[in-house]
Amino acid sequence: MPDLRVLPKALQEQSAQRIRDFEELFEPLGLTALAIAFVVVGGLIRVGGVG
């Protein structure tokens, strides 16, 4: 997991730039996963599978 290596290094260097670079790299993946989760959960709620 690259995030477990980025944070300690950023803290050691007292640099937020390492975290920003990591976020910039993985943000599109995270947003895509979030959108898919909304679609799946929304579909489950409509068919009565959740709640």
SULWORA-V293940 format. One line per field, one symbol per residue. psi: psi as a letter, one per 30 degrees, with the letter a starting at -180 (. if undefined). A space follows every 50 residues. Layout:
BEGIN
psi=???
END
This chain:
BEGIN
psi=jffffeeeeeeefhjfeeeeeeeeefeeeeeeeeeeeeeeeeeeeeggfk .
END
